[in-house]
Amino acid sequence: MKVSKKWRTVTPLSKSIALALFISLPIIAFIFGAKWQKLRDMAIIIELSGKASTTQESPVPQKVLRPQNYNGGDDNVIKVDGTPIPYGL
């Protein structure tokens, strides 16, 4: 397939357009991304503030289950939200 020379020639206009796009597109993308992040942050803050106003129950501690052949450590440990906490604290 032969393409004529006028379609393969780099002109001053095409260089100018390429340069303008090369400089402007990253700047536009950065500005858009910054505004998008600000909107996302505001949505998260609004969501969290809505959850904070509702009453929530405190987590119920659960005893850690260990195998019967466990030979070490203290069995007086509770687990709250996945964090082991010793009894008596």
C-alpha atoms as an extended CHARMM CRD file, in Angstrom:
* protein
*
        89  EXT
         1         1  MET       CA              0.0000000000        0.0000000000        0.0000000000  PROA      1               0.0000000000
         2         2  LYS       CA              1.5630000000        3.2330000000       -1.1460000000  PROA      2               0.0000000000
         3         3  VAL       CA              0.8710000000        6.4070000000        0.7960000000  PROA      3               0.0000000000
         4         4  SER       CA              1.5360000000        9.6820000000       -0.9260000000  PROA      4               0.0000000000
         5         5  LYS       CA              4.3780000000       11.8520000000        0.3100000000  PROA      5               0.0000000000
         6         6  LYS       CA              2.0870000000       14.6700000000        1.4750000000  PROA      6               0.0000000000
         7         7  TRP       CA              0.6480000000       12.3730000000        4.1940000000  PROA      7               0.0000000000
         8         8  ARG       CA              4.1170000000       11.3220000000        5.4210000000  PROA      8               0.0000000000
         9         9  THR       CA              5.6730000000       14.7780000000        5.6020000000  PROA      9               0.0000000000
        10        10  VAL       CA              6.2810000000       16.4740000000        8.9500000000  PROA      10              0.0000000000
        11        11  THR       CA              5.2140000000       20.0790000000        8.6190000000  PROA      11              0.0000000000
        12        12  PRO       CA              5.7810000000       23.0090000000       10.9810000000  PROA      12              0.0000000000
        13        13  LEU       CA              2.0590000000       22.9270000000       11.7980000000  PROA      13              0.0000000000
        14        14  SER       CA              2.1400000000       19.2550000000       12.7780000000  PROA      14              0.0000000000
        15        15  LYS       CA              5.2340000000       19.8730000000       14.9100000000  PROA      15              0.0000000000
        16        16  SER       CA              3.4790000000       22.7530000000       16.6720000000  PROA      16              0.0000000000
        17        17  ILE       CA              0.3620000000       20.6780000000       17.3220000000  PROA      17              0.0000000000
        18        18  ALA       CA              2.4480000000       17.7660000000       18.6350000000  PROA      18              0.0000000000
        19        19  LEU       CA              4.4200000000       20.0700000000       20.9390000000  PROA      19              0.0000000000
        20        20  ALA       CA              1.2530000000       21.7410000000       22.2410000000  PROA      20              0.0000000000
        21        21  LEU       CA             -0.3590000000       18.3480000000       22.9790000000  PROA      21              0.0000000000
        22        22  PHE       CA              2.8510000000       16.9960000000       24.5240000000  PROA      22              0.0000000000
        23        23  ILE       CA              2.9400000000       19.9090000000       26.9780000000  PROA      23              0.0000000000
        24        24  SER       CA             -0.7670000000       20.4870000000       27.6150000000  PROA      24              0.0000000000
        25        25  LEU       CA             -2.1340000000       16.9420000000       28.0350000000  PROA      25              0.0000000000
        26        26  PRO       CA             -0.0540000000       16.0490000000       31.1350000000  PROA      26              0.0000000000
        27        27  ILE       CA             -0.9300000000       19.4040000000       32.7240000000  PROA      27              0.0000000000
        28        28  ILE       CA             -4.6370000000       18.9240000000       32.0100000000  PROA      28              0.0000000000
        29        29  ALA       CA             -4.4810000000       15.3510000000       33.3410000000  PROA      29              0.0000000000
        30        30  PHE       CA             -2.7590000000       16.5470000000       36.5310000000  PROA      30              0.0000000000
        31        31  ILE       CA             -5.3730000000       19.2520000000       37.1590000000  PROA      31              0.0000000000
        32        32  PHE       CA             -8.2020000000       16.8050000000       36.4730000000  PROA      32              0.0000000000
        33        33  GLY       CA             -6.6300000000       14.2270000000       38.7960000000  PROA      33              0.0000000000
        34        34  ALA       CA             -6.1920000000       16.7570000000       41.6060000000  PROA      34              0.0000000000
        35        35  LYS       CA             -9.8240000000       17.8530000000       41.3580000000  PROA      35              0.0000000000
        36        36  TRP       CA            -10.9790000000       14.2310000000       41.1780000000  PROA      36              0.0000000000
        37        37  GLN       CA             -8.9900000000       13.3580000000       44.3170000000  PROA      37              0.0000000000
        38        38  LYS       CA            -10.4780000000       16.3400000000       46.1460000000  PROA      38              0.0000000000
        39        39  LEU       CA            -13.9810000000       15.1340000000       45.2390000000  PROA      39              0.0000000000
        40        40  ARG       CA            -13.1470000000       11.6000000000       46.4000000000  PROA      40              0.0000000000
        41        41  ASP       CA            -11.7710000000       12.9030000000       49.7080000000  PROA      41              0.0000000000
        42        42  MET       CA            -14.8870000000       15.0070000000       50.2780000000  PROA      42              0.0000000000
        43        43  ALA       CA            -17.1020000000       11.9880000000       49.5510000000  PROA      43              0.0000000000
        44        44  ILE       CA            -15.1630000000        9.8760000000       52.0590000000  PROA      44              0.0000000000
        45        45  ILE       CA            -15.3810000000       12.6120000000       54.7110000000  PROA      45              0.0000000000
        46        46  ILE       CA            -19.1170000000       12.9520000000       54.1490000000  PROA      46              0.0000000000
        47        47  GLU       CA            -19.5260000000        9.1750000000       54.3270000000  PROA      47              0.0000000000
        48        48  LEU       CA            -17.5040000000        8.9380000000       57.5290000000  PROA      48              0.0000000000
        49        49  SER       CA            -19.3010000000       11.8400000000       59.1610000000  PROA      49              0.0000000000
        50        50  GLY       CA            -22.6130000000       10.1670000000       58.3630000000  PROA      50              0.0000000000
        51        51  LYS       CA            -21.4380000000        6.9270000000       59.9830000000  PROA      51              0.0000000000
        52        52  ALA       CA            -20.0740000000        8.7440000000       63.0140000000  PROA      52              0.0000000000
        53        53  SER       CA            -23.4660000000       10.2200000000       63.8360000000  PROA      53              0.0000000000
        54        54  THR       CA            -25.1120000000        6.8090000000       64.1260000000  PROA      54              0.0000000000
        55        55  THR       CA            -24.7580000000        4.8390000000       67.3150000000  PROA      55              0.0000000000
        56        56  GLN       CA            -22.4130000000        1.9130000000       67.0770000000  PROA      56              0.0000000000
        57        57  GLU       CA            -22.0230000000       -0.9600000000       69.4800000000  PROA      57              0.0000000000
        58        58  SER       CA            -18.5900000000       -1.5680000000       70.9240000000  PROA      58              0.0000000000
        59        59  PRO       CA            -16.9320000000       -4.7860000000       69.7790000000  PROA      59              0.0000000000
        60        60  VAL       CA            -17.4700000000       -7.8480000000       71.9340000000  PROA      60              0.0000000000
        61        61  PRO       CA            -14.2140000000       -9.4930000000       73.0260000000  PROA      61              0.0000000000
        62        62  GLN       CA            -13.8630000000      -13.1350000000       72.0220000000  PROA      62              0.0000000000
        63        63  LYS       CA            -11.6410000000      -15.7650000000       73.5830000000  PROA      63              0.0000000000
        64        64  VAL       CA             -8.8560000000      -16.9760000000       71.3230000000  PROA      64              0.0000000000
        65        65  LEU       CA             -9.3180000000      -20.6090000000       70.3160000000  PROA      65              0.0000000000
        66        66  ARG       CA             -6.1860000000      -22.7290000000       70.4120000000  PROA      66              0.0000000000
        67        67  PRO       CA             -5.6020000000      -26.3980000000       69.6010000000  PROA      67              0.0000000000
        68        68  GLN       CA             -5.7490000000      -28.8210000000       72.5490000000  PROA      68              0.0000000000
        69        69  ASN       CA             -2.0980000000      -29.7710000000       72.0970000000  PROA      69              0.0000000000
        70        70  TYR       CA             -0.9300000000      -26.1380000000       72.4350000000  PROA      70              0.0000000000
        71        71  ASN       CA              1.9120000000      -26.0940000000       74.9970000000  PROA      71              0.0000000000
        72        72  GLY       CA              2.8600000000      -22.4800000000       75.3590000000  PROA      72              0.0000000000
        73        73  GLY       CA              1.7010000000      -18.9970000000       76.0580000000  PROA      73              0.0000000000
        74        74  ASP       CA             -1.0360000000      -17.5870000000       78.2260000000  PROA      74              0.0000000000
        75        75  ASP       CA             -4.6080000000      -18.7220000000       77.6720000000  PROA      75              0.0000000000
        76        76  ASN       CA             -5.8950000000      -15.5410000000       79.2760000000  PROA      76              0.0000000000
        77        77  VAL       CA             -5.9610000000      -13.6490000000       75.9830000000  PROA      77              0.0000000000
        78        78  ILE       CA             -8.9460000000      -12.0500000000       74.3040000000  PROA      78              0.0000000000
        79        79  LYS       CA             -9.1920000000      -10.8560000000       70.7440000000  PROA      79              0.0000000000
        80        80  VAL       CA            -10.8610000000       -7.5450000000       69.7900000000  PROA      80              0.0000000000
        81        81  ASP       CA            -11.1540000000       -6.8190000000       66.0820000000  PROA      81              0.0000000000
        82        82  GLY       CA             -8.3230000000       -9.2660000000       65.3700000000  PROA      82              0.0000000000
        83        83  THR       CA             -5.9200000000       -7.7250000000       67.9320000000  PROA      83              0.0000000000
        84        84  PRO       CA             -4.9130000000      -10.0110000000       70.8430000000  PROA      84              0.0000000000
        85        85  ILE       CA             -5.2510000000       -8.2510000000       74.2160000000  PROA      85              0.0000000000
        86        86  PRO       CA             -4.3210000000       -9.9460000000       77.5390000000  PROA      86              0.0000000000
        87        87  TYR       CA             -6.9720000000      -10.1150000000       80.2610000000  PROA      87              0.0000000000
        88        88  GLY       CA             -6.5810000000       -7.6480000000       83.0870000000  PROA      88              0.0000000000
        89        89  LEU       CA             -5.7130000000       -4.5820000000       81.0170000000  PROA      89              0.0000000000
